[in-house]
Amino acid sequence: MSNLNPDEMAAYEASLKIARDNYSHDETIRKEGKLEEKREIAIKLISMNTPIEKIAEITGLPIEEIEKL
């Protein structure tokens, strides 16, 4: 990288920022998807009359969030 001129270095750094931003966005989407999946599981367990404490244990969701579903 020491062979890059200032314009090339700026372009390289900009491409790294874009790559990091894309990775961060993808991670956020994955986390949101996992959270939604946990909520769907909790809803199914609620419909099966599973105790809320057990649902929290199974899904990892806080009891307060489960009570809102």
Buried (B, 14 or more C-beta within 10 A) or exposed (E): EEEEEEEEEEEEEEEEEEEEEEEEEEEEEEEEEEBEEBBEBBEEBBEEEBEBEEBBEEBEBEEEBBEEE
